[in-house]
Structures are given as structure tokens and as C-alpha cells.
Amino acid sequence: MDEPRELWTLLDRALAWLAEPPRGSWLTEAQTAFQARTGEYDAAWPSYEERVRMFHDWFLFDHVLPTGRVGLAEYLAEAGAALPDEQRAVYRALLAAGHRSLFEVDRSRAARLRLLDRIGGAAFDLPAGAAPAGVETCDLLDARLLRPGDGAPILARGLLVHPRQAHDAVLELVETGRRDAGGPPWELLDTLARMKLAWDRADNPRVSAIYGPGSYLYREFVRSLNRATSKEPA
């Protein structure tokens, strides 16, 4: 698949199928769950489209449906037999590889864009043209990498950019989260997304109040870790 727009067409097709009756309630219920995780948004906010794109990606790749499959896997299992072999192969490749993380934009290397995974620890090289408009070196992105085939990964449509003023605080929070979680703090991504929403809505946002380890949102993250630990069998 050479053109991202071809990939977006395939993903939109899967979303449209999942939104049809009797499956449409899954989308509504999932959106409620997503907003509980990442913060509530509505059409009046400038970041609405950004959040909807993130939700669609999460619904296709992360959210487990009542059938026990994520959205894209459900589409492939139930409607895949009618698809051309090439399209089925793309869907399978997307399900087999790719992930969401906090990425830092590294300096460009030749014709490549390097992203440093600040939670998982890996580095990824993308085509230089893959950088979203306005993104600069050292920017921190909540983004999802997709691999539609054997080539370089590409960025999914749903991503958010954390404020540059909070760069150091975000990275410090990731390390604090790593210690508190006892490993890569993947669940911190949703907390950071809520922090970005709080930042966008504040009249005079302060880094320490929103992105600091003493913020109420980070304290909620720690409490969720404690609840998860208390539920583990002895």
C-alpha cells in the first residue's frame, strides 16, 4: 500500500461496517469508555476532530468488543471473506504490528524522520514527509504507528502534540510512572491525554499544576495502579 490515503479508505470502510446495525451500539459504548479514559470532549472544542480520530484508532486497534476481538479484527473475521486478497493482507499486517506510545521527534536523519519511543524505548525511522504539519524536533506526540506492509511504519491519523513548555515535565512524569508502575507505564498515555485536554481548556495553564507528579490527574493514575494491584490474586 503506497499511499496513506488508500489505507485511510480501508480503515474508514471497517469503521463504517462496525457502525451499521446491529453493531452500532458498540461504537457509542466505546466512545463513552474512551472519554472516561482520556477526557470528555464535544464538537464545540477546537481539539474535537483530533480526539475523534484518536478514538477511531483506539476503537479499531485497542478496544475489545463483546465478541472478544478488537474492532478491526472483528471486521476482518466477519466481513473479510468478501474482500480481495490484497486488502485482507493489509488488514492482517495492521493487526500484527503497530502500537500507540509517547514519541519524541528526534533530529531528521537524511530523508528520514526518527521517532523515539519514550515509553517502550525503541526508535523508529519514518519517511521525512510523514511528519505532521507544524511538528518540530523534540516535540512529544501521543501517536500510533501502523505497519501496512513490509515498508517503513507510518503515523495513524489520530495523534496529539503535548505543549512544548511541558516537554521536560512530561518526560519526568514518564520516568516517575515507570517507577510507580514497575515497568513501562502504558496506561499513563491516557492520563497524559487528559492532561493535554486540561491544558487546552485552562485560561492560564501551569505546567506543574497539570503535568506535575502532584497533579490530581497523576494522583488518579497512581490510585488506579494501586486498585489494579489489590485485585491481583495473592
C-alpha positions in Angstrom: 0.0 0.0 0.0 1.9 3.0 -1.3 -0.4 5.9 -0.4 -1.7 6.7 3.1 -5.0 7.8 1.7 -5.6 4.3 0.4 -5.0 3.0 3.9 -7.4 5.6 5.4 -10.0 4.4 2.9 -9.7 0.8 4.2 -9.9 1.9 7.8 -12.9 4.1 7.1 -14.6 1.1 5.4 -14.1 -1.0 8.5 -15.4 1.8 10.8 -18.5 2.2 8.6 -19.2 -1.6 8.8 -18.8 -1.5 12.5 -21.2 1.4 12.8 -24.0 -0.4 11.0 -26.9 -2.1 12.9 -26.8 -4.2 14.9 -23.2 -3.3 15.7 -23.7 0.4 16.0 -24.2 0.4 19.8 -20.6 -0.9 20.1 -19.3 2.4 18.8 -21.4 4.5 21.1 -20.5 2.5 24.2 -16.8 2.5 23.2 -16.8 6.3 22.8 -18.2 6.6 26.4 -15.4 4.4 27.6 -12.7 6.3 25.6 -13.8 9.6 27.1 -13.7 8.1 30.6 -10.1 7.2 29.9 -8.8 10.2 28.0 -11.2 13.1 28.9 -14.5 14.3 27.7 -14.8 16.3 24.5 -17.5 17.8 22.3 -17.9 19.4 19.0 -17.5 22.9 20.4 -13.8 22.4 21.3 -11.1 23.1 18.8 -9.5 19.7 19.5 -12.7 17.8 18.7 -11.5 16.3 15.4 -8.2 15.4 16.9 -9.9 13.4 19.7 -12.4 11.7 17.3 -9.5 10.5 15.2 -7.8 9.1 18.2 -11.0 7.4 19.3 -11.4 5.8 16.0 -7.9 4.4 16.1 -8.4 3.1 19.6 -11.7 1.5 18.7 -10.2 -0.3 15.7 -6.9 -1.4 17.4 -7.3 -1.5 21.2 -10.9 -1.7 22.4 -12.0 -5.3 22.9 -15.6 -5.8 21.8 -18.1 -8.2 23.4 -17.0 -10.8 20.9 -13.5 -10.8 22.4 -11.9 -9.1 19.4 -10.8 -5.6 18.7 -12.8 -3.7 16.1 -10.6 -4.3 13.1 -10.2 -8.0 13.9 -14.0 -8.2 14.1 -14.4 -6.7 10.7 -11.8 -9.0 9.2 -13.3 -12.1 10.8 -16.9 -11.3 9.8 -16.5 -9.5 6.5 -13.0 -10.4 5.4 -14.1 -13.3 3.2 -15.7 -10.9 0.7 -12.5 -8.8 0.4 -9.8 -9.0 -2.2 -6.7 -10.9 -1.0 -4.6 -7.7 -1.1 -6.9 -5.9 1.3 -7.1 -8.8 3.7 -3.3 -8.9 3.8 -3.2 -5.2 4.7 -5.7 -5.6 7.5 -3.7 -8.6 8.8 -0.5 -6.6 8.7 -2.1 -3.8 10.6 -3.3 -6.1 13.3 0.1 -7.9 13.6 2.2 -4.8 14.2 2.0 -1.3 15.3 1.3 0.4 18.6 0.4 3.6 20.4 3.0 5.4 22.5 4.6 8.7 23.5 7.1 9.5 20.8 9.7 12.3 20.8 10.6 13.7 17.4 14.4 13.3 17.0 16.6 15.2 14.6 16.0 14.4 11.0 18.4 11.8 9.6 18.9 12.2 5.8 15.5 11.7 4.3 14.1 10.0 7.4 12.1 11.2 10.4 13.2 9.5 13.6 10.8 8.9 16.5 12.0 7.9 19.9 9.5 5.8 21.9 9.7 7.3 25.4 7.7 4.5 27.0 8.8 1.4 25.1 12.3 2.5 24.5 12.7 1.8 20.7 13.4 4.1 17.8 11.6 4.2 14.5 12.5 5.7 11.2 9.7 7.1 9.0 9.8 8.9 5.6 10.6 12.5 6.2 7.3 13.5 4.7 5.4 11.6 7.4 5.8 14.5 9.9 2.5 16.3 10.7 2.4 19.9 9.8 4.0 22.1 12.5 5.7 19.3 14.3 9.3 20.1 15.3 12.4 18.4 16.8 11.8 17.5 20.5 8.0 17.6 20.2 6.2 14.9 22.2 3.5 13.1 20.3 0.8 10.7 21.6 0.7 8.8 18.4 0.1 5.4 16.9 2.5 3.7 14.4 1.0 1.5 11.8 2.7 -1.1 9.5 0.5 -1.8 6.5 3.2 -3.9 4.9 6.9 -4.6 4.9 7.9 -1.0 4.4 8.5 1.8 7.0 5.8 2.4 9.6 3.5 5.4 9.2 1.7 7.6 11.7 -2.0 6.9 12.1 -4.4 9.9 11.7 -5.2 10.2 15.4 -2.4 11.9 17.4 -2.0 14.8 19.8 1.0 17.0 20.5 1.8 17.9 24.1 2.7 21.5 24.8 6.4 22.3 24.3 6.5 24.1 27.6 5.7 20.8 29.3 8.4 18.8 27.5 10.7 18.2 30.5 7.8 17.7 32.8 6.2 15.0 30.6 9.4 13.0 30.3 9.9 13.3 34.1 6.4 12.1 34.6 7.0 9.1 32.4 10.0 8.1 34.5 8.0 8.6 37.7 5.3 6.5 36.2 7.8 3.8 35.3 8.9 3.6 38.9 5.3 3.6 40.2 4.1 1.0 37.7 7.2 -1.2 38.0 7.7 -1.2 34.2 6.6 0.7 31.1 3.7 2.9 32.1 1.5 2.3 29.1 -1.7 3.4 30.9 -0.1 6.7 31.6 -0.8 7.6 27.9 -4.5 8.1 28.7 -3.7 10.2 31.8 -1.4 12.4 29.6 -4.2 12.8 27.1 -6.4 14.0 29.9 -3.7 16.4 31.0 -3.5 17.8 27.4 -7.2 18.4 27.5 -6.9 20.2 30.8 -4.1 22.3 29.4 -6.1 23.3 26.3 -9.1 24.3 28.5 -7.2 26.3 31.1 -7.1 30.1 30.8 -3.6 30.3 32.3 -2.2 26.7 32.3 0.7 26.0 34.6 3.0 23.0 33.8 3.4 21.9 37.4 -0.3 22.0 38.1 -1.3 19.9 35.1 1.7 17.8 34.2 3.4 17.6 37.6 3.6 14.4 39.7 1.5 16.2 42.3 -1.4 17.0 39.9 -4.7 15.4 40.6 -4.7 13.6 37.3 -1.4 11.9 38.1 -2.6 11.0 41.6 -5.6 9.3 39.9 -3.2 7.3 37.8 -1.3 6.1 40.9 -4.6 5.2 42.6 -5.6 3.2 39.5 -2.3 1.3 39.8 -3.0 0.5 43.4 -6.5 -0.7 42.6 -5.2 -3.0 39.9 -2.5 -4.4 42.3 -5.1 -5.0 45.0 -7.2 -7.1 42.6 -4.3 -9.4 41.6 -4.6 -12.8 43.2 -2.2 -13.4 46.1 
